[in-house]
Amino acid sequence: MARRGGEGGQASVDLIAALPALALAVLLMAQLALAGYGLWSAGVAARAGARAAYVGGDAERAARASLPGALRSGATVTERNGVQVRVRVPSLVPGLSRVPLAARAALEVGEDGGR
């Protein structure tokens, strides 16, 4: 027996209504993951630069070489009180600006004067 005036198709309507919210949630999670990856990459690059500076090498070159290609082009590396690496993570939402992130690392000489 077929029901008249029932709720047939209501689940489909509810699903279609919920899809934009689900898509937005997925996009936000992906942007957070990308920002986390960018911050982690900046930290790795700052530590690589600090190690290079500690042994007398080129800190900026080492830091830039440690960055992934997508972050390398817009990165800035400074050497004041350690090595600071600033990157701009791409935005997944068209029209929004890139997200700026920074990480800093320093290696210091121990009390006994040794490295």
C-alpha positions in Angstrom: 0.0 0.0 0.0 1.3 3.4 -0.9 1.1 6.2 1.6 -0.4 9.4 0.5 0.9 12.7 1.8 3.8 10.9 3.6 7.3 11.9 4.0 8.6 10.2 0.9 11.8 11.9 -0.3 12.3 13.9 2.9 15.7 12.2 3.5 16.9 13.4 0.1 15.8 16.9 0.8 17.5 16.9 4.2 20.7 15.5 2.6 20.8 18.2 -0.1 20.2 20.9 2.5 23.1 19.6 4.7 25.6 19.3 1.8 26.8 23.0 1.9 27.5 22.8 5.6 29.3 19.5 5.2 31.4 21.0 2.3 32.3 24.0 4.4 33.3 21.8 7.3 35.6 19.7 5.1 37.1 22.9 3.5 37.8 24.3 7.0 39.4 21.1 8.1 41.6 20.9 5.0 42.7 24.6 5.5 43.6 23.8 9.1 45.6 20.8 8.0 47.4 22.9 5.4 48.2 25.6 8.0 49.5 22.9 10.3 51.7 21.5 7.6 53.0 25.0 6.8 53.8 25.7 10.5 55.5 22.4 10.8 57.6 23.0 7.6 58.6 26.5 8.8 59.7 24.9 12.1 61.8 22.3 10.3 63.4 25.0 8.1 64.1 27.2 11.1 65.9 24.4 12.9 67.9 23.5 9.8 68.9 27.2 9.5 69.9 27.3 13.1 72.0 24.2 12.8 73.7 25.6 9.7 74.4 29.0 11.5 75.7 27.1 14.6 78.4 25.4 12.5 79.3 28.5 10.5 77.2 27.7 7.4 74.7 29.7 5.4 71.5 29.7 7.6 69.3 31.2 4.9 70.3 28.8 2.3 69.8 25.8 4.6 66.4 27.0 5.8 65.2 27.6 2.2 66.4 24.2 1.1 64.4 22.6 3.9 61.1 24.1 2.8 58.8 22.4 0.4 58.7 24.0 -3.1 55.2 25.5 -2.6 56.3 27.4 0.5 59.8 28.3 -0.6 59.0 31.1 -3.1 57.2 33.4 -0.6 59.3 32.6 2.4 61.5 35.1 4.3 64.4 34.0 6.5 65.9 36.3 9.1 68.8 35.8 11.5 68.2 37.7 14.7 68.4 35.8 18.0 68.2 32.6 16.1 66.7 31.9 12.7 63.1 32.9 11.9 61.3 31.6 8.9 58.1 33.2 7.7 55.9 31.4 5.1 52.5 32.2 3.6 50.3 29.1 3.3 48.0 29.1 0.3 44.3 29.6 0.9 41.9 26.9 -0.3 39.1 29.5 -0.6 39.5 31.5 -3.8 39.8 35.2 -3.2 41.1 34.9 0.3 44.7 36.0 1.1 47.4 33.6 2.0 47.8 32.7 5.7 51.1 34.1 7.2 52.9 31.8 9.7 56.3 32.0 11.4 58.7 29.7 13.3 61.9 30.5 15.1 64.8 28.3 16.3 68.1 29.0 17.9 71.1 26.9 19.1 73.3 28.4 21.8 76.7 27.6 23.1 76.6 25.7 26.4 78.1 26.8 29.8 81.4 25.0 29.2 82.0 27.0 25.9 81.6 23.9 23.8 79.2 23.4 21.0 
